[in-house]
Amino acid sequence: MEIPYTISTRPDTGLWNAKIGIWLFLASEVMLFGGLFSAYVFLRLDAQPGEWPHGLLNVPIGTFNTAILIVSSVTVVLAWAALKMRRYNAYWWYMLATILCGIIFLFVKLYLEWPPKFSHYGVFIKPEAREKYEPYLGNHRREEKGLEPRIEITGHLENHEALTDSNIKEYEIALDPVNADPDNPSHDRPHFIPLPATEKVAKIDKQDVERIDSFGPWHSAYFASYFTITGLHGAHVLAGVLVFLYMWLPVSKKVYQRNPEHLANRVEVSGLFWHFVDLIWIFVFPLFYLL
Amino acid sequence: MSLKAFHIIFVIFSTLLALGVGAWCVWVNLVDGAPVYLAGAVASFASAVALVIYGVWFYRKMKRLRIIT
């Protein structure tokens, strides 16, 4: 049985069916991501002073990934235009470039961006013990300058066994520069190009610690939002890559040989999805990386 | 809306992002005095110009080829 209106337009809507389908789907996606962005805004507005981290993400890496997605939008639209002009070879190369861009984006996200966060720790100090750790927090000076207080000490956890062994009474943290030299005015503002941990190690009594967490989704509302939204976005990128891969493989050439317009329409609706996914990133990037 | 129209909208948003990132880099440079951000600002504004040029080229090409969907 042949599926109707895959190429010709439906008389009552004036469109072929897949185009209506993709726009209904994208409308539901707007609601999904809109809800998550709203949650992010309200969580941020409701955060207590010092509780919303700044400058923890790597801006150059985020910028690179943004450029990759913009390039992929160009290549997918050129792939579609090539099909419209019945230039299958050009389509094949543009589609390959789009797929590679998607894979590079995912590689950067899953290999370079996410994993280091799970080995980096934040030690939240109990309010009554913060004075004891003033050499690492530098809150006296921050209070004088009207800046938000620091409530955690961050860096690499040197003794991982302290997380599970109750006989170990201290956490040993190789401090981030911001806690190694907290009164340095250059640390008043976030560093958008992350600096490596110093060799200065702080010993923090477990009894002074409210909680200790790596920079995973459990660390804070900020990282919970970050991993949820970028994770969901990454899943969309993966879905797009798989669809493009199907359209790039020889199986789709048969569709092209039967009716080139049918494949062009398929590429158009998947290209609309890809543009939507890229547009989401255009909002994610400034929200999480810059502001 | 066709892919062609959505692509033009996407290019407009990308251009706005590039301008925004450029302005953000200028701001960070003014506050912190870090020259690396000045280079970032130049690159961002150059990207914005490139996107505008590409957008115009794309629109004209689609018009010339009469790709209608």
Interface residues (C-beta under 8 A of the other chain):
Chain A: W23 T63 T66 A67 I70 S73 V74 V77 W80 A81 K84 M85 S186 R189 F192 I193 E268 G271 L272 H275 D278 L279 I282 F285 P286 L290
Chain B: M1 S2 L3 K4 F6 H7 F10 F13 S14 L17 G20 V21 W24 V28 V31 D32 V36 G40 S47 L51 Y54 F58 K61 M62 L65 I67 T69
